Amino acid sequence: MPPISRPRGTEDLLPDQFFAMRRVSEAGLGVAASFGYQQLDTPIFEASELFVRGVGDSTDVVRREMYTFADRSGRSLTLRPENTAPVLRAFGESSLRQLSPPVRLSYAGPMFRYDRPGKGRYRQFHQFGVEAIGDPEPELDAEVIAVAWDWLQELGLGGISLQLNSIGDAACRPAYREALLEHFAPHLATLPELDQERLRRNPLRILDSKEEGSEQLLASAPRTSDYLCQPCREAFERVQLALHAYAIPFELNPRLVRGLDYYVRTTFEVWHEDLMGAQNALFGGGRYDGLSELLGYPPAPGVGFAAGLERVVMLAPPGPPPARPQLVVCSAQPVAVASAIDASQRLRRDGLSVLCDVGGRSLKGKMRAAERSGAEAVAILGEEEVRERRLTLRRLRSGEQMAVRLEQVYVQVREWEQDTQFGEGPA
């Protein structure tokens, strides 16, 4: 019988990878908390209509990438492909909407999209993101960007640039849509089929095209910045002034749109120099005033971003290695097994991380395993130690050895750890 492999486009987070992912996500949640953002979690699956109405039925996410299924009652459910719509749903139907705006929220967790797997791109992937809800002020857009920027700085991730644009709102976007259609209409038959479909469904989507054959027409297409109404123009200027106050450099990119229909006004992406071509964006976000109403709730303007953690982990400098055990407790004979287990439990309650090795292999084999574990010391219990109510404690770096009582182990191991930390003692 052949072995069962993991599904294509997924990965197992083995201990080192899990530790790296957790380090990056916890750093993001910590930075967000320093700005006043509180963490929440939403269900991994939601009503499919939440994403059809919220994300937009003309988007690639809804049309091609969602994992949708019917439950036993025939309801259409979807594994969440993104988390802004679920967060707005949670805000709209909970006591959060009674709080003074803006309500600042953060999250980290798995998302699901049926997409072509690639380097740093999976069908089950993880995102860290923030949402600031209930406040239309443009300065909040800059704050959300500052959370993202400070997070990347804390991780030591260089080679990044902030791309910034405004795509207008319901007041000025219709004129821009007409200008796009007028620009592309004479060349419609020569465009790739996917871009023809984008023009029919939502002309702004073509600005996000990565299709070969559209490059020249996209390069000469009308710019969103030329069609902004006065309120949108003033809001965008305030975003830029606030970013200057945060000392965050940015590049104006008038062709930048995001792949989801709910964005209005401010849109942004963080690019990385090692991500080239069609997939140069590390992550992005923007303002989504009007999304709450699309989901059937009262108006609640908002702004946020979401970052795929796999790509950030791939590009960020490696952090410290996972913590190693401080002590290994070994039984030297079968008679000492119960005493070794009891000693391990007591030392864990004292605050040490302890590996307990009470298997049937030889003491020599156990000592080799203890050395490979990276622990500071090993405590050995045999028949003699059990009888005399003590342990043989050995420092693995130097071979230094002593007989100690259980209550002395914690102090001695911590003392050896301090010596190691400050480079003292034998190597």
C-alpha positions in Angstrom: 0.0 0.0 0.0 1.6 3.4 -1.0 2.1 6.0 1.6 -0.3 9.0 1.8 1.4 12.3 0.9 0.3 15.8 2.0 -1.9 17.7 -0.5 -0.2 19.7 -3.2 0.3 23.3 -2.2 0.5 22.6 1.6 3.5 22.2 3.9 4.3 20.6 7.2 5.6 23.1 9.7 8.4 21.0 11.3 9.7 22.3 14.7 12.3 24.8 13.3 9.8 26.1 10.8 7.0 26.3 13.3 9.3 28.2 15.7 10.2 30.7 12.9 6.6 31.2 11.9 5.6 31.8 15.5 8.4 34.2 16.1 7.4 36.3 13.0 3.7 36.3 13.9 4.2 37.1 17.6 6.5 40.0 16.6 3.7 41.4 14.4 1.1 41.0 17.1 3.4 42.6 19.6 4.1 45.6 17.4 0.3 45.9 16.8 -0.3 45.8 20.5 2.1 48.7 21.0 -0.2 50.7 18.8 -3.3 49.7 20.8 -4.5 46.8 18.5 -6.2 43.9 20.3 -6.1 40.4 18.9 -9.1 38.4 17.8 -9.8 35.2 15.8 -12.5 34.3 13.4 -13.8 30.9 12.2 -11.7 29.2 9.6 -14.9 28.7 7.5 -17.7 31.2 6.8 -20.8 31.5 4.7 -19.7 31.7 1.1 -21.8 34.8 0.5 -19.6 36.7 2.9 -16.7 36.5 0.4 -18.9 36.8 -2.7 -20.4 40.0 -1.5 -17.4 41.3 0.4 -14.4 40.4 -1.8 -16.4 40.7 -5.0 -17.6 38.2 -7.5 -15.4 39.6 -10.3 -12.2 38.9 -8.4 -9.8 36.0 -9.1 -10.2 35.0 -5.4 -13.9 34.4 -5.7 -14.0 33.1 -9.2 -11.1 30.8 -9.2 -9.4 30.4 -5.8 -12.0 29.7 -3.0 -12.3 26.3 -1.3 -16.1 26.1 -1.2 -18.2 23.1 0.0 -21.8 22.3 1.2 -22.2 21.1 4.7 -24.7 18.4 5.8 -27.5 20.9 5.8 -26.7 22.1 2.2 -25.3 25.5 3.3 -22.5 26.8 1.1 -19.4 27.4 3.3 -16.0 28.6 2.3 -12.6 28.2 3.9 -11.5 31.8 4.5 -9.3 33.1 1.6 -8.7 36.4 3.5 -9.8 37.8 6.8 -10.9 41.4 6.3 -14.5 40.4 5.5 -14.7 38.0 8.5 -13.3 40.7 10.8 -15.9 43.2 9.6 -18.6 40.5 10.1 -17.4 39.8 13.6 -17.3 43.6 14.3 -20.8 44.1 12.9 -22.5 41.4 14.9 -20.8 41.8 18.2 -20.3 44.3 21.1 -17.2 45.6 19.3 -19.4 48.1 17.4 -20.4 49.7 20.7 -16.8 50.7 21.4 -15.5 54.2 20.6 -14.0 54.3 17.1 -11.6 53.4 15.8 -11.6 49.8 17.0 -8.2 48.5 16.4 -7.9 44.7 15.8 -5.1 42.3 14.9 -5.1 38.6 13.9 -2.8 35.8 12.8 -3.9 32.5 11.3 -4.3 30.2 8.3 -6.1 31.1 5.1 -6.9 29.0 2.0 -6.7 29.7 -1.7 -6.6 27.4 -4.7 -3.6 29.0 -6.4 -0.6 27.8 -8.3 1.9 26.8 -5.6 5.3 28.5 -5.8 8.1 29.7 -3.6 6.6 31.1 -0.5 3.1 30.6 -1.9 0.8 27.8 -0.6 -2.8 26.8 -0.8 -2.9 26.8 2.9 -1.0 29.8 4.1 -0.8 32.0 7.1 -1.4 35.7 7.5 -0.8 38.4 10.1 -2.9 41.5 9.7 -4.6 44.5 11.3 -7.8 46.3 10.8 -8.8 49.7 12.2 -12.6 50.1 12.0 -15.0 52.9 12.4 -12.9 56.0 11.6 -12.6 57.6 8.1 -9.7 59.9 9.0 -6.7 59.5 6.5 -4.2 59.6 9.3 -5.4 56.1 10.3 -4.3 54.8 7.0 -0.7 56.0 7.8 -1.0 54.4 11.3 -1.8 51.0 9.7 1.2 51.3 7.4 3.4 52.3 10.4 2.4 49.0 12.1 3.5 47.1 9.1 6.7 49.1 8.7 7.7 48.8 12.4 7.1 45.1 12.3 9.4 44.6 9.3 12.0 46.8 11.0 11.8 44.7 14.2 12.4 41.6 12.1 15.5 43.3 10.5 14.0 42.8 7.0 15.7 45.2 4.6 15.4 45.8 0.9 11.8 46.9 1.2 9.9 49.8 -0.4 6.5 51.2 0.2 4.3 51.7 -2.9 1.4 54.1 -2.4 -1.6 55.1 -4.4 -5.2 56.3 -4.2 -7.8 54.6 -6.4 -10.6 57.1 -5.6 -14.1 56.4 -4.4 -17.6 56.2 -5.7 -17.6 59.9 -6.5 -14.6 59.9 -8.9 -14.1 56.3 -9.9 -16.9 56.1 -12.5 -15.1 58.7 -14.7 -11.9 56.8 -14.3 -13.6 53.5 -15.3 -14.9 55.2 -18.5 -11.4 56.4 -19.3 -10.0 52.9 -18.9 -12.7 51.4 -21.1 -12.1 54.1 -23.8 -8.3 53.4 -23.7 -8.6 49.6 -24.0 -11.7 49.3 -26.2 -9.9 49.6 -29.6 -7.5 46.8 -28.6 -10.0 44.5 -26.9 -9.7 41.7 -29.4 -5.9 41.5 -29.0 -5.9 41.3 -25.2 -5.5 38.0 -23.4 -8.8 36.4 -22.6 -8.5 36.9 -18.9 -7.9 40.6 -19.3 -10.9 40.8 -21.7 -13.0 39.3 -18.9 -11.6 41.7 -16.3 -12.6 44.7 -18.5 -16.2 43.3 -18.8 -16.6 42.6 -15.1 -14.5 45.4 -13.4 -12.2 47.5 -15.5 -10.0 48.4 -12.6 -9.0 44.8 -12.3 -7.0 45.1 -15.5 -4.5 47.3 -13.7 -3.6 44.3 -11.6 -3.0 42.2 -14.7 0.2 40.2 -15.0 -0.8 38.7 -18.4 1.7 38.8 -21.2 0.5 40.9 -24.1 -1.1 43.7 -22.0 2.2 45.4 -20.9 2.3 48.2 -23.5 -1.3 49.1 -23.1 -1.1 49.1 -19.3 2.0 51.4 -19.5 0.0 54.0 -21.4 -3.2 53.6 -19.5 -4.8 56.6 -17.7 -3.6 57.1 -14.1 -5.9 57.0 -11.1 -4.2 60.1 -9.7 -5.4 62.2 -12.7 -9.1 61.4 -11.9 -9.3 61.9 -8.1 -12.1 64.2 -6.8 -11.1 67.0 -4.4 -12.0 65.1 -1.2 -10.0 62.0 -2.3 -7.1 64.2 -3.4 -7.1 66.0 0.0 -7.3 62.7 1.9 -4.4 61.3 0.0 -2.3 64.3 0.8 -3.0 63.9 4.5 -1.9 60.2 4.3 1.4 61.4 2.8 1.9 64.1 5.4 1.3 61.5 8.2 3.8 59.1 6.6 6.4 61.8 6.6 5.7 62.4 10.3 6.3 58.6 10.9 9.5 59.0 8.9 8.4 56.2 6.5 9.7 56.6 2.9 7.3 55.8 0.1 7.0 55.9 -3.7 3.8 57.1 -5.4 2.7 54.4 -7.8 -0.4 55.6 -9.8 -0.9 52.1 -11.3 -1.2 50.3 -8.0 -4.5 48.6 -7.4 -5.3 45.7 -5.1 -6.9 42.4 -6.2 -10.0 42.8 -4.1 -13.1 44.9 -4.9 -13.6 46.4 -1.5 -10.7 48.9 -1.6 -11.3 52.6 -2.0 -8.9 55.6 -1.7 -5.6 54.5 -0.1 -4.0 51.4 -1.4 -0.5 50.3 -0.7 2.0 47.4 -1.1 5.3 46.6 0.4 7.8 45.4 -2.2 11.0 43.5 -1.6 14.0 43.6 -3.8 14.4 39.8 -3.9 10.8 39.4 -5.3 10.9 40.1 -8.9 8.4 40.2 -11.8 4.7 39.5 -11.3 5.1 38.5 -7.7 7.2 41.4 -6.4 4.7 42.4 -3.6 5.5 41.1 -0.2 2.1 42.2 1.1 -0.4 45.1 1.0 -3.6 46.7 2.1 -5.7 49.8 2.0 -9.0 51.5 2.9 -12.3 49.7 2.5 -15.1 52.2 3.4 -18.3 50.7 2.3 -17.5 47.0 2.9 -19.6 46.9 6.1 -22.7 48.0 4.2 -22.0 45.3 1.5 -22.1 42.7 4.3 -25.5 44.0 5.5 -24.2 46.0 8.5 -24.3 49.7 9.4 -21.6 51.9 7.9 -18.2 51.3 9.4 -15.2 52.7 7.4 -12.0 50.8 7.8 -8.4 50.3 6.8 -6.0 47.4 7.2 -3.4 45.2 5.7 -2.6 41.5 5.6 0.8 39.8 5.1 1.6 36.2 4.1 3.9 34.9 6.8 5.5 32.3 4.7 7.1 35.0 2.5 8.1 37.1 5.4 9.8 34.1 7.1 11.5 33.3 3.8 13.0 36.8 3.5 13.6 37.9 7.1 17.0 37.3 8.7 16.9 34.1 10.9 16.1 34.7 14.5 17.5 32.9 17.5 17.2 29.1 17.5 14.4 27.3 19.4 15.0 27.0 23.1 16.9 23.9 24.0 16.2 21.8 27.2 18.1 22.9 30.2 18.5 19.5 31.7 18.2 15.8 30.8 17.3 13.3 33.5 18.4 9.8 32.9 17.7 6.5 34.6 20.7 4.3 34.8 18.8 1.1 35.9 15.2 0.0 35.7 14.9 0.5 39.5 15.5 4.2 39.0 12.7 4.8 36.4 10.1 6.0 38.9 12.5 8.2 40.7 13.7 9.8 37.4 10.1 10.6 36.4 9.3 12.1 39.8 12.5 14.2 39.8 11.7 15.5 36.3 8.3 16.6 37.3 9.5 18.4 40.4 12.3 20.2 38.5 9.7 21.3 35.8 7.6 22.8 38.6 10.8 24.6 39.8 11.0 26.2 36.4 13.5 24.1 34.4 12.8 22.6 31.0 13.6 18.9 31.4 13.9 15.9 29.0 13.3 12.7 30.8 15.0 9.6 29.3 13.9 6.5 31.1 13.9 4.0 28.2 15.6 0.7 28.1 18.8 1.6 26.1 22.2 1.8 27.7 23.3 4.7 29.9 26.1 5.4 27.3 23.4 5.8 24.6 21.4 8.1 26.8 24.5 10.2 27.4 25.1 10.6 23.7 21.5 11.6 23.2 21.8 14.2 26.0 24.8 15.7 24.4 23.0 16.0 21.1 20.0 17.7 22.8 22.0 20.9 23.6 21.1 20.7 27.2 23.3 22.4 29.8 23.5 19.3 32.1 22.4 15.8 32.6 21.2 14.3 35.9 21.7 10.5 36.4 19.8 8.3 38.7 20.8 4.7 39.3 20.3 2.3 42.1 22.9 4.0 44.3 21.4 7.5 43.8 17.9 6.2 44.6 19.2 4.6 47.8 21.1 7.7 48.9 18.3 10.1 47.7 20.6 12.2 45.5 21.4 12.7 41.8 24.7 12.7 39.8 24.7 16.0 38.0 27.1 16.4 35.1 27.8 19.6 33.1 27.9 18.5 29.5 30.2 21.3 28.2 33.0 20.5 30.6 32.4 17.1 32.1 32.3 18.6 35.6 30.4 16.3 37.8 29.0 16.4 41.4 26.6 14.6 43.6 23.6 16.8 44.6 20.2 16.6 46.3 17.1 17.3 44.2 16.6 20.7 45.8 20.1 21.8 44.7 19.7 21.0 41.0 17.8 24.1 39.9 20.3 26.5 41.5 23.3 24.6 40.0 21.9 24.3 36.5 21.0 28.0 36.5 24.5 28.9 37.7 26.1 26.9 34.9 23.8 28.5 32.4 24.9 32.0 33.6 28.6 30.9 33.2 27.8 29.8 29.6 25.9 33.0 28.8 28.8 35.2 29.8 31.5 33.0 28.3 32.9 31.8 31.6 34.0 28.4 32.6 35.6 25.7 30.5 34.5 25.4 26.9 
